[in-house]
């Protein structure tokens, strides 16, 4: 299943997954080339996925692991702001 939804973050900001990955890369001081190597894919392939904002769940898990993070996917009700 593709994750092409917009993630509702804990800090109540809506952003797409690519934007969030890029922010994490900056915080972790990791380049896209380094992330591609760490996730065993070519840099052009990863760049294409980032551009299209298209990832499988297992790809996001690899990215999270490469950045020493845990992937958490949540559904949060927009009206009540409560996690479902």
N, C-alpha and C positions, 0 to 999 in steps of 0.2 A: 504494500500500500504506500503510495506517495504521501509525504507530508507536505502539502502545499497550502496549509492553513496559516493564518496569522496567529502567532503565539501571544497569549495574554500574559504578560510578565507579572511577577509578584509586586513590582514597583508601580503597577497600574499604567504602564506604557505599552501601547500596541506597536509591535514591529515585526517584520518578517524574519524568517529563520536565518537568511543570508546576512542581514544586517546584524543580527545578534551574534552570529559566528564571527563576523569581522570585528565586532567590539571585543569579543572574548580573545581573539587573536592579538589585538593591540594590548589588552590588559596582561596577557601571558607573554608578550614580546615574541610571538611566533609569526613567521612569514607564511604566505600561502604556499610557497615552494617547500618550506619545511613541513607544513601540515600535509601536503601531498605526499611527501616522502614518508612521513610518520604513519599515514593511512594507506600506504602501498598503492598509490595511484599516480598517474602523471599529473604534472602541474596544469597542462592545458585541460585535462579531463575535469579536475577539481574546479578550475576557473569557470568552465562551462556550466557545471552544476550550480555554482554560486550565482552565475549570471541568470540562469533559468529559475533559481530558487526551487529546485526539485531534488529531493533526497528521499531515499528509503530509510526506514527506521534504523536498520542495521548500519547504514552509512553514518547516520547521526551518532550512533553509539560509538563507532570507531573514532569519529571526530572528537567526541567528548572524552574518550579514553586517552587519545593523543594529547589533549590539553589537560590531562589529569583532573577531569571533571566527571560528574555523574549526570546522565541524561534523565530528565524528568519531564514527561508529557502530561499536561493537565488540561482539563476542561473547566473553565471558570464561567459561571453565569454572568453575563454582562449587566443584567439588571440588579442582581443582589450582590454581585462581586464575591459570591461564595463558590468554592471549589465543589464540583459535582462528584 
